[in-house]
C-alpha cells in the first residue's frame, strides 16, 4: 500500500505562481470597457484594483515570482498534505487510486487564503488603506479578513444574505479578524437599494454583492476592491495548490489521469488543474480536468459563451465567459461559494476548446458524497468541496465498472465544520434538490446579445 499521506518540506513551497495563459493556444478574448465596449486598458481598472494585481490580470508571462513576504506567510500552513483516500477506495470497491489535496488545513479552513494574502499584500504595498469585497459562503470573506488583519487594512465584506443567515459563524470569524460584515443586498449602496425596491425579500447573489462592494470602493480614493474568484490573477495565486500536488504526485510515482475540483467562479478548480493541464498544453501528456458545478447553477453545462458583466448592476468590465446572465438568481443551496452566474475567462476558454470537462451535480448527491467521505476519511467536507467528491465517486465507480486502475486527484478545498447546519438539514431529511428549467435560463440570458450590440 502506498503512503497514506505525502508531505513536502517548507522549502518546497513554490517560488512562483503558474500563469496558464502563456501556454494556451487560443488566448482568452480581452475584457471590454463597460461603456465604450473597447478592449480594456490597465488604467481603466486602477480605481478598482491594485496596480500590481492589474498587471497580473493582463500578463502572459508564464511564471510570476511569489513575494518573499507572501511566501513567508504561506509557511503558516503550507505546504498542505496530499492524502491517499484508501478508506473511500475500499468503500467504493474501486481499482482507482484516489488522492486529495487538503486545503482545509489553512487557518481559515479553505484554499481562499492562497489569494487573500497576496491581494492584501499588494494593496498595502501601494498605500491603500481599506478593501471591499463580496463573499458567498463566507470562506473568501474570512480569508481576506485574516489577511487584512495581518497587513493592518480595513475591510468591508458584503456577504450574500442567504449565507449570512445560514452560516452565522463565518460572519463571526470575519468580525473576529476586524472586518465589517453586511448582509447583501443592503441599504448601504444604490445597487443594493435598487434590488430591494424591486424585491424586498431578495436572498442575494454573488453578482449583487460584487456590485455593492465595487460601488463602496469607488466612494473612497484610499479604498480598493478585491475578488476571491473568477479573475485571472486569482486563478494565478491558487496554482500553489496544483504545483505542490505535482511534486507530491511525483513522490508517489503517479501522474493523475483525472483532476477534479468544485466550480463556482474557478479559483479552486484552476488552482488544482492548471499546473497539470500545463503538461497537456506543452508536451501532450493527457489529463482529464473535470469541473464539478451545482446542477442548480450550471453556467458551464447550460450557459452560453458570451461577453457579460461580472456583477448584477453592470459596474465590472465585460468578460468573455460562460454565463447564465448577470441577472440570474441562483437557488438557495448550501454551497454558497458556487452560487455565481459566470465562469472565469481562463476556464471558459479552456472549456470552449475542449480541454476542460464539466459535470453538474444535484445538492443531495453532494451531501451523500460528503457524508460517505466523512465516514471513510474522517473529514467533514465543505458543501462546495463535496461537489468534487461526488464527481470523484462517479469516476471511481466508472473505473470499477470498466476494470481500469485510474489515478484520480481532487482538491478538498475546505472543511465543513462551520457548515453543520447544512449537514443537520441533510441528515434530518429536510434538504432538497433544485430543478432549473430551460425557461428560467432563457429568461436570465435574454439580454446578453444586447450588451455588446
Number of C-alpha atoms within 10 A of each C-alpha: 5 10 11 11 15 19 17 17 10 16 11 13 20 21 16 18 22 25 25 23 20 15 17 18 11 11 15 17 14 17 22 21 18 19 11 9 14 13 14 17 14 13 11 12 16 14 17 21 23 24 17 15 21 19 12 18 17 17 15 16 13 14 14 16 11 16 13 10 11 17 21 13 15 21 14 11 14 24 24 25 20 27 19 23 18 19 17 22 19 12 12 16 13 23 20 23 21 23 27 23 23 25 27 25 17 22 14 24 21 24 29 27 27 30 28 25 24 24 28 26 21 18 26 18 12 12 12 18 18 21 29 27 27 31 30 29 30 26 26 28 33 29 26 35 32 26 25 26 17 14 15 14 23 17 27 23 29 29 32 31 25 21 26 24 13 20 20 13 15 22 24 14 20 26 18 14 18 18 25 16 21 19 22 35 29 22 16 13 16 16 25 22 17 15 20 18 11 9 10 11 11 16 20 27 31 30 25 28 30 31 26 30 27 27 21 22 22 15 10 12 12 15 25 25 24 25 22 27 24 23 23 24 25 28 31 26 27 28 29 28 30 27 23 23 31 20 20 21 17 11 13 15 9 14 21 21 18 20 28 29 31 34 32 30 26 27 31 31 29 32 27 31 30 27 22 25 26 20 14 16 17 11 9 10 13 16 19 18 26 24 27 30 28 24 18 21 30 29 29 28 19 15 20 18 22 21 23 31 27 29 25 24 21 19 18 20 22 25 26 24 30 27 32 32 28 23 21 21 23 21 18 17 23 25 23 26 27 27 31 29 30 33 29 25 25 24 27 26 22 18 21 16 12 9 18 19 16 19 20 22 21 19 23 15 16 23 26 17 23 26 20 22 22 15 14 16 15 11 19 22 25 30 30 32 31 33 33 32 30 25 26 25 21 14 18 26 18 16 19 16 11 11 12 13 14 20 18 23 29 29 29 29 32 26 24 22 15 19 21 15 14 21 22 12 13 17 13 9 10 10 17 12 14 17 11 14 9 9 9 13 20 13 13 17 20 13 13 20 11 7 13 15 6
